[in-house]
């Protein structure tokens, strides 16, 4: 009540939509009085207001009569001015919210007369400042359109199938069928049947429009028309890390987080995941994390990979992963009889995939059975971590012993036509190190302050780190090859002084010219003493990749250190004899620098990857604070918290040097002389396409690029010989100079 007579900021602007306060004398609202300007006398608003207040106090009885007359004149004036857009809607809203009739009785006689005489002019002037959405005409048109749409929908759905049609729009677990990639061709068949007939009239693009397009089915349609491509080899697709959906099969009702309520719900890769993360983060983490000691399911929890094409076609509704490739393969004749999506639980260490899920055994049997059914060999198509899984499988299937394939040395040559590596992390990726050191990466470091604050409050670095460390599959992506591939404290093959890219590709290799990217971790302590908990003895210290891996093993829990040592290796086999010995050592099979390619001279290998997209390469770290609870964190206050080099935005270009090593004549890593082709794709994203468009080469979005889809279709249809090597970067020349 004490503020009743004060003028609010909104009322001072004269907005008719806000309720205007009155003063203690009971006069008309201040903003209303200000609107009643004395244009005839030229007085300002404040003088007019003062006079009206005085008039109201002295001539209260007379003002009641004049207010009634003013009201009548004002209504008459508004009627004469006409309806529609000429009516001052702001004035109408103001009167409705403040009780014009009551306030006008309390107003002064002088103010009422001026208001009635000039009301129509004021109304006319205010319409020039009115926005479109405030217009009654716009409201009428919008209502008509919405009514028409509602009529069409209700008419189309006026059938006994109305429930099933509604289910299509509300089942969020299968919402990808409705949204697709936001093209008519993808989602129209999930709309009510009555609307499908309308959308069926949508003109399909002609052959000329298909060229270079990344629209649904466009690449397959064009190549089928131009080259008459048809299916030949069987296709086995192996997704990358986090690409496969994970669903709960637990039936336990015990404990604080019973699994029964999540039965067959996707806890990774769905809107249900997002909802559960927000509403019940503690239980979501309990289900997603693996048991630290065993590396498998925690007690009373059972999470498994979603199977089939639905397991990896979309991550969440509208965000496609493999769907574009599936569409184009289907156009040239592929289907469930000759195409497999070999989804897997990417959280597990590779050998645990076999121990728990018999993943590699099932994959071997599927490849053998499709060969018997179709009479053709299979092409293995891997993306990101999926390429590492394929490499591991080709060694596993030939090895003898428990948990191994026992297929013999000729199995790959007999059953596989080849291997397509799409942006594979065969030699690892630097971001795997930062993820396991502090639960951070470029994506979290580059957020603004408010975003970082919100992320830390919702899902802190400590929580992310604790979760990621339980995933036995993540250490498989730690960079391999040591200083030979990634450099030392003096130089690195991809230092800023080295021109990595040619052919009009310009990538900013970020970092001071006198600092080598071989310094994988730069530790800078702002305290007087270094972080003893992290085992660092100086305030400033640089670590190479090998030293960083040693530091990671040193500060990690024993169970993580043991799991890494048991399952993975990151060195280089320098002799052919060492490579032969490693054929029986499963811990070497995910590292292409410590194993031979299969004895399969009839196979062919294709390496397709993107270049020209700045990719995280090295980091600056500092001592963690008490709030983070971590010994080391990325120094976001540094000029260069993250150093960048060339790549596809996720995987560094140096990772693909193994493909160039395989190409070398008499390479000890390719004793069978398997033909290897390399096709580098320049990253040229479409500014107006959120996923990059037809020419993107970003790590995930490349799966929808026109160039990649065309390459895949040519290879699996038996036309791979028409593909020539394409080198956009200087990586080939750099690899030739390496002594591996």
LOVO-590322 format. One record per residue (C-alpha): x, y, z; residue in three letters. Coordinates in steps of 0.5 Angstrom, whole numbers, padded with zeros to 4 digits, always signed. Layout:
REM residues N
XYZala...
//
This chain:
REM residues 740
+0000+0000+0000unk+0006+0005+0001unk+0008+0004-0006unk+0001+0006-0009unk+0002+0013-0011unk+0009+0011-0014unk+0010+0011-0021unk+0013+0004-0024unk+0018+0004-0030unk+0012+0001-0034unk+0007+0006-0033unk+0013+0011-0035unk+0013+0009-0042unk+0006+0009-0043unk+0004+0002-0044unk-0003+0001-0044unk-0002-0006-0043unk+0001-0005-0036unk-0004-0003-0030unk-0002+0004-0028unk-0002+0006-0020unk-0006+0012-0017unk-0004+0017-0012unk-0006+0017-0005unk-0011+0023-0007unk-0015+0018-0011unk-0014+0021-0018unk-0014+0018-0024unk-0008+0013-0026unk-0001+0017-0027unk+0000+0014-0034unk-0007+0015-0036unk-0007+0022-0034unk+0000+0023-0038unk-0004+0020-0044unk-0009+0026-0044unk-0004+0031-0046unk-0007+0038-0047unk-0005+0039-0054unk-0009+0045-0055unk-0005+0049-0050unk+0002+0045-0052unk+0003+0044-0044unk+0007+0038-0042unk+0005+0032-0039unk+0007+0034-0032unk+0004+0040-0032unk-0002+0037-0035unk-0002+0032-0029unk-0001+0037-0024unk-0007+0041-0026unk-0012+0035-0027unk-0010+0033-0020unk-0012+0040-0017unk-0018+0040-0021unk-0020+0033-0018unk-0019+0035-0011unk-0023+0042-0012unk-0029+0040-0016unk-0030+0033-0015unk-0037+0033-0016unk-0037+0037-0022unk-0032+0032-0025unk-0037+0026-0024unk-0041+0029-0029unk-0036+0031-0034unk-0033+0024-0033unk-0040+0021-0036unk-0040+0026-0041unk-0033+0025-0043unk-0034+0017-0043unk-0040+0018-0048unk-0036+0022-0053unk-0030+0018-0053unk-0034+0012-0055unk-0038+0016-0060unk-0031+0018-0063unk-0028+0011-0063unk-0035+0009-0067unk-0034+0014-0072unk-0026+0013-0073unk-0028+0006-0075unk-0027-0001-0073unk-0021-0006-0075unk-0014-0004-0075unk-0016+0004-0074unk-0018+0002-0067unk-0013+0003-0061unk-0012-0004-0058unk-0007-0001-0053unk-0013+0003-0051unk-0018-0002-0050unk-0013-0006-0046unk-0011-0001-0042unk-0019+0001-0040unk-0020-0006-0039unk-0015-0007-0034unk-0016-0001-0030unk-0023+0000-0030unk-0024+0006-0035unk-0031+0008-0032unk-0029+0008-0025unk-0023+0012-0026unk-0026+0017-0031unk-0031+0019-0025unk-0026+0021-0021unk-0022+0025-0026unk-0022+0032-0027unk-0027+0036-0031unk-0022+0039-0035unk-0018+0032-0037unk-0024+0029-0039unk-0026+0034-0044unk-0019+0034-0047unk-0019+0026-0047unk-0026+0026-0051unk-0024+0031-0056unk-0017+0028-0057unk-0018+0021-0056unk-0019+0019-0064unk-0013+0023-0066unk-0009+0019-0060unk-0012+0013-0062unk-0010+0014-0070unk-0003+0016-0068unk-0002+0010-0063unk-0003+0005-0069unk+0003+0007-0073unk+0007+0004-0067unk+0003-0002-0066unk+0007-0009-0068unk+0004-0014-0073unk+0002-0019-0068unk-0002-0014-0064unk-0007-0013-0070unk-0014-0016-0070unk-0013-0017-0077unk-0007-0021-0076unk-0011-0025-0070unk-0017-0026-0074unk-0012-0029-0080unk-0008-0034-0075unk-0015-0036-0072unk-0017-0038-0079unk-0011-0042-0081unk-0011-0046-0075unk-0018-0047-0075unk-0017-0050-0082unk-0011-0054-0080unk-0015-0057-0074unk-0021-0058-0079unk-0016-0062-0084unk-0013-0066-0079unk-0020-0068-0075unk-0023-0070-0082unk-0017-0074-0084unk-0017-0078-0077unk-0024-0079-0077unk-0024-0087-0078unk-0023-0093-0073unk-0015-0092-0073unk-0015-0085-0070unk-0012-0088-0064unk-0006-0091-0068unk-0005-0085-0071unk-0005-0081-0065unk+0000-0086-0062unk+0005-0084-0068unk+0005-0077-0066unk+0006-0079-0058unk+0011-0085-0058unk+0017-0081-0056unk+0021-0087-0056unk+0020-0088-0064unk+0020-0081-0065unk+0025-0081-0070unk+0020-0084-0075unk+0016-0078-0074unk+0021-0073-0074unk+0027-0076-0079unk+0032-0071-0081unk+0026-0066-0082unk+0025-0067-0089unk+0018-0069-0092unk+0020-0075-0095unk+0022-0078-0088unk+0016-0076-0083unk+0010-0075-0088unk+0009-0083-0087unk+0008-0082-0080unk+0003-0077-0080unk-0004-0079-0080unk-0007-0082-0086unk-0011-0077-0089unk-0005-0072-0089unk-0001-0077-0093unk-0005-0076-0099unk-0004-0068-0099unk+0004-0069-0098unk+0004-0075-0103unk+0003-0069-0108unk+0010-0066-0106unk+0015-0066-0112unk+0021-0071-0112unk+0027-0067-0114unk+0029-0069-0121unk+0036-0072-0123unk+0039-0065-0124unk+0037-0063-0117unk+0040-0069-0114unk+0047-0068-0116unk+0051-0066-0110unk+0045-0066-0105unk+0045-0069-0098unk+0037-0070-0098unk+0034-0076-0096unk+0035-0082-0101unk+0038-0077-0106unk+0045-0080-0107unk+0042-0087-0108unk+0037-0085-0113unk+0042-0081-0117unk+0047-0086-0118unk+0042-0091-0119unk+0040-0087-0125unk+0046-0085-0128unk+0051-0092-0126unk+0045-0097-0125unk+0048-0099-0118unk+0045-0105-0115unk+0047-0109-0109unk+0053-0114-0109unk+0057-0115-0103unk+0053-0115-0096unk+0054-0109-0091unk+0056-0110-0084unk+0055-0103-0080unk+0059-0102-0074unk+0057-0095-0070unk+0062-0091-0066unk+0062-0089-0059unk+0056-0087-0056unk+0052-0088-0062unk+0049-0094-0060unk+0042-0093-0056unk+0043-0097-0049unk+0036-0100-0046unk+0035-0103-0039unk+0033-0110-0039unk+0033-0110-0031unk+0027-0113-0027unk+0029-0111-0020unk+0025-0107-0015unk+0030-0107-0010unk+0034-0101-0007unk+0033-0094-0008unk+0033-0094-0016unk+0029-0100-0018unk+0030-0102-0025unk+0023-0105-0026unk+0021-0098-0028unk+0026-0097-0033unk+0024-0104-0037unk+0026-0103-0044unk+0027-0096-0044unk+0033-0093-0047unk+0037-0090-0042unk+0042-0087-0047unk+0040-0085-0054unk+0033-0082-0053unk+0028-0077-0050unk+0027-0082-0044unk+0034-0081-0043unk+0034-0073-0043unk+0028-0074-0038unk+0031-0079-0033unk+0037-0075-0033unk+0034-0068-0031unk+0029-0071-0026unk+0033-0077-0023unk+0040-0076-0025unk+0042-0080-0019unk+0039-0086-0021unk+0040-0085-0028unk+0048-0085-0027unk+0047-0091-0023unk+0044-0095-0029unk+0049-0092-0034unk+0056-0093-0030unk+0059-0100-0030unk+0062-0103-0024unk+0069-0101-0023unk+0072-0107-0020unk+0069-0112-0026unk+0067-0107-0031unk+0061-0110-0032unk+0054-0109-0030unk+0053-0107-0023unk+0048-0111-0018unk+0041-0111-0020unk+0042-0107-0026unk+0042-0110-0034unk+0043-0105-0039unk+0044-0108-0046unk+0045-0105-0053unk+0039-0103-0057unk+0039-0108-0063unk+0038-0107-0071unk+0038-0101-0075unk+0034-0097-0070unk+0040-0098-0065unk+0044-0093-0069unk+0040-0090-0074unk+0038-0084-0070unk+0041-0081-0063unk+0035-0078-0061unk+0029-0075-0065unk+0031-0071-0071unk+0039-0072-0070unk+0040-0078-0075unk+0047-0082-0075unk+0047-0088-0080unk+0040-0086-0083unk+0042-0083-0089unk+0047-0088-0091unk+0041-0093-0089unk+0036-0089-0094unk+0041-0089-0100unk+0043-0097-0099unk+0036-0098-0099unk+0035-0095-0106unk+0040-0099-0109unk+0037-0106-0107unk+0039-0107-0099unk+0035-0109-0094unk+0035-0114-0088unk+0037-0120-0092unk+0044-0117-0094unk+0045-0111-0089unk+0047-0111-0082unk+0047-0106-0076unk+0052-0109-0071unk+0051-0105-0065unk+0054-0106-0059unk+0055-0103-0052unk+0061-0098-0053unk+0062-0098-0045unk+0065-0104-0045unk+0072-0106-0046unk+0073-0110-0052unk+0074-0117-0050unk+0068-0116-0045unk+0064-0115-0051unk+0065-0122-0052unk+0065-0125-0045unk+0059-0121-0043unk+0055-0121-0050unk+0058-0126-0054unk+0058-0120-0059unk+0064-0122-0064unk+0061-0129-0064unk+0055-0127-0066unk+0058-0122-0071unk+0062-0128-0074unk+0056-0132-0075unk+0052-0127-0078unk+0057-0126-0083unk+0058-0133-0085unk+0050-0134-0085unk+0049-0128-0090unk+0055-0131-0094unk+0051-0137-0095unk+0044-0134-0096unk+0047-0129-0101unk+0053-0132-0104unk+0057-0126-0103unk+0062-0123-0098unk+0061-0118-0093unk+0064-0111-0093unk+0065-0108-0086unk+0063-0101-0085unk+0066-0098-0079unk+0065-0090-0076unk+0070-0087-0071unk+0071-0093-0065unk+0067-0098-0070unk+0073-0098-0074unk+0077-0100-0068unk+0072-0105-0066unk+0073-0108-0073unk+0080-0108-0073unk+0080-0112-0066unk+0075-0117-0069unk+0079-0119-0075unk+0085-0121-0070unk+0080-0124-0065unk+0076-0128-0071unk+0083-0132-0073unk+0086-0133-0066unk+0085-0139-0062unk+0083-0140-0055unk+0077-0139-0050unk+0073-0133-0052unk+0077-0133-0059unk+0074-0134-0066unk+0078-0140-0068unk+0077-0138-0075unk+0084-0140-0078unk+0088-0135-0082unk+0084-0135-0088unk+0077-0133-0085unk+0078-0126-0087unk+0080-0127-0094unk+0074-0132-0095unk+0069-0128-0092unk+0070-0121-0092unk+0071-0117-0098unk+0074-0111-0095unk+0074-0106-0089unk+0071-0098-0090unk+0074-0094-0085unk+0070-0087-0084unk+0073-0082-0079unk+0076-0088-0075unk+0080-0087-0069unk+0085-0092-0070unk+0090-0089-0067unk+0086-0086-0062unk+0084-0078-0061unk+0087-0073-0056unk+0080-0072-0053unk+0080-0079-0049unk+0086-0077-0045unk+0082-0070-0042unk+0076-0074-0041unk+0080-0079-0037unk+0084-0074-0033unk+0079-0069-0031unk+0072-0071-0035unk+0073-0065-0039unk+0074-0063-0047unk+0074-0058-0052unk+0066-0058-0052unk+0066-0056-0044unk+0072-0051-0044unk+0069-0047-0050unk+0062-0046-0046unk+0061-0039-0043unk+0061-0037-0036unk+0054-0038-0035unk+0054-0044-0039unk+0060-0047-0035unk+0056-0045-0028unk+0050-0049-0030unk+0053-0055-0033unk+0057-0056-0027unk+0051-0055-0022unk+0047-0060-0026unk+0053-0065-0028unk+0060-0063-0025unk+0067-0065-0028unk+0067-0070-0022unk+0061-0073-0024unk+0063-0074-0031unk+0070-0076-0029unk+0067-0082-0025unk+0062-0084-0030unk+0067-0084-0036unk+0072-0088-0032unk+0068-0094-0031unk+0067-0095-0038unk+0072-0100-0041unk+0071-0098-0048unk+0074-0090-0047unk+0081-0092-0046unk+0081-0096-0053unk+0081-0089-0056unk+0087-0086-0052unk+0092-0084-0058unk+0097-0089-0060unk+0104-0089-0063unk+0108-0084-0058unk+0113-0079-0060unk+0113-0082-0067unk+0106-0080-0069unk+0105-0074-0064unk+0111-0071-0062unk+0116-0069-0057unk+0117-0063-0053unk+0121-0060-0058unk+0117-0062-0065unk+0111-0065-0067unk+0109-0067-0075unk+0103-0062-0074unk+0106-0056-0071unk+0104-0049-0073unk+0111-0049-0077unk+0109-0055-0081unk+0104-0053-0087unk+0099-0059-0086unk+0094-0057-0091unk+0094-0056-0099unk+0089-0055-0104unk+0086-0048-0102unk+0084-0051-0095unk+0086-0046-0090unk+0086-0049-0082unk+0088-0045-0077unk+0093-0049-0073unk+0092-0045-0066unk+0098-0044-0061unk+0104-0040-0061unk+0110-0041-0066unk+0115-0043-0061unk+0111-0048-0057unk+0110-0055-0060unk+0104-0059-0060unk+0108-0065-0058unk+0108-0062-0051unk+0101-0066-0050unk+0100-0063-0043unk+0102-0056-0041unk+0102-0056-0033unk+0102-0049-0030unk+0101-0048-0023unk+0098-0041-0020unk+0100-0043-0013unk+0107-0043-0009unk+0107-0050-0009unk+0105-0055-0015unk+0100-0060-0014unk+0103-0066-0010unk+0097-0070-0010unk+0097-0070-0018unk+0105-0072-0017unk+0107-0066-0020unk+0114-0063-0017unk+0114-0057-0021unk+0110-0050-0022unk+0111-0051-0029unk+0112-0058-0033unk+0111-0060-0040unk+0109-0067-0041unk+0109-0071-0048unk+0104-0076-0050unk+0107-0082-0047unk+0109-0078-0040unk+0101-0076-0040unk+0099-0083-0041unk+0104-0085-0035unk+0101-0079-0031unk+0094-0082-0032unk+0096-0089-0030unk+0099-0086-0024unk+0093-0082-0021unk+0088-0086-0023unk+0084-0091-0018unk+0087-0098-0018unk+0082-0101-0022unk+0082-0097-0028unk+0090-0097-0028unk+0089-0105-0028unk+0083-0105-0033unk+0088-0101-0038unk+0094-0105-0037unk+0090-0111-0038unk+0086-0109-0044unk+0090-0104-0048unk+0097-0102-0051unk+0099-0096-0054unk+0106-0097-0057unk+0109-0099-0063unk+0112-0106-0065unk+0118-0105-0069unk+0120-0112-0072unk+0116-0117-0076unk+0117-0122-0070unk+0114-0118-0065unk+0108-0117-0069unk+0107-0124-0070unk+0108-0125-0062unk+0102-0120-0062unk+0097-0124-0066unk+0096-0128-0059unk+0096-0122-0055unk+0089-0119-0054unk+0091-0113-0051unk+0095-0111-0057unk+0089-0112-0062unk+0086-0105-0062unk+0093-0102-0064unk+0094-0102-0071unk+0101-0100-0070unk+0102-0107-0066unk+0099-0112-0070unk+0099-0114-0078unk+0093-0113-0082unk+0089-0120-0084unk+0093-0125-0089unk+0087-0123-0094unk+0090-0121-0100unk+0083-0121-0104unk+0081-0116-0099unk+0081-0108-0100unk+0081-0102-0095unk+0078-0095-0096unk+0080-0090-0091unk+0075-0084-0092unk+0076-0078-0087unk+0075-0071-0086unk+0080-0065-0086unk+0080-0058-0085unk+0076-0057-0079unk+0080-0055-0072unk+0081-0061-0068unk+0083-0061-0060unk+0090-0063-0060unk+0094-0061-0053unk+0092-0058-0047unk+0094-0053-0041unk+0092-0056-0034unk+0093-0053-0027unk+0091-0055-0020unk+0084-0057-0019unk+0081-0053-0013unk+0077-0056-0007unk+0070-0055-0011unk+0072-0059-0017unk+0075-0065-0012unk+0080-0066-0018unk+0087-0066-0018unk+0088-0063-0025unk+0083-0059-0029unk+0084-0055-0036unk+0086-0048-0034unk+0080-0044-0037unk+0084-0038-0035unk+0090-0039-0040unk+0091-0036-0047unk+0091-0043-0050unk+0087-0048-0045unk+0086-0052-0051unk+0091-0052-0057unk+0088-0054-0064unk+0091-0057-0070unk+0087-0060-0077unk+0082-0066-0077unk+0075-0067-0077unk+0073-0063-0071unk+0074-0070-0066unk+0079-0074-0069unk+0086-0071-0070unk+0089-0072-0078unk+0095-0075-0075unk+0090-0081-0073unk+0089-0083-0080unk+0097-0083-0081unk+0096-0091-0080unk+0092-0091-0087unk+0098-0088-0091unk+0103-0093-0087unk+0099-0099-0090unk+0099-0096-0097unk+0107-0096-0096unk+0110-0102-0101unk+0113-0108-0096unk+0110-0105-0090unk+0111-0110-0084unk+0104-0108-0082unk+0101-0110-0088unk+0104-0116-0090unk+0099-0119-0095unk+0099-0113-0099unk+0092-0111-0098unk+0090-0105-0103unk+0089-0099-0099unk+0086-0093-0102unk+0085-0086-0098unk+0080-0081-0100unk+0080-0074-0096unk+0074-0070-0096unk+0075-0062-0095unk+0070-0059-0089unk+0066-0054-0093unk+0059-0054-0089unk+0053-0050-0091unk+0052-0044-0087unk+0045-0045-0087unk+0044-0052-0085unk+0045-0054-0078unk+0048-0061-0080unk+0053-0058-0085unk+0049-0060-0091unk+0052-0064-0097unk+0059-0062-0096unk+0061-0063-0089unk+0066-0067-0087unk+0065-0066-0079unk+0066-0072-0075unk+0059-0075-0074unk+0055-0070-0080unk+0060-0073-0085unk+0055-0080-0085unk+0050-0075-0088unk+0055-0072-0093unk+0053-0073-0101unk+0061-0075-0102unk+0061-0080-0097unk+0055-0084-0099unk+0057-0084-0106unk+0063-0087-0104unk+0060-0092-0100unk+0055-0094-0105unk+0060-0095-0110unk+0064-0099-0106unk+0059-0104-0104unk+0056-0105-0111unk+0062-0107-0113unk+0065-0101-0117unk+0070-0099-0112unk+0076-0099-0117unk+0073-0093-0120unk+0075-0089-0114unk+0082-0086-0114unk+0086-0083-0108unk+0085-0076-0106unk+0090-0073-0102unk+0087-0066-0099unk+0092-0065-0094unk+0100-0066-0093unk+0099-0072-0089unk+0101-0077-0094unk+0108-0073-0095unk+0109-0073-0087unk+0107-0080-0086unk+0113-0082-0091unk+0118-0078-0087unk+0116-0082-0081unk+0120-0088-0078unk+0115-0092-0075unk
//
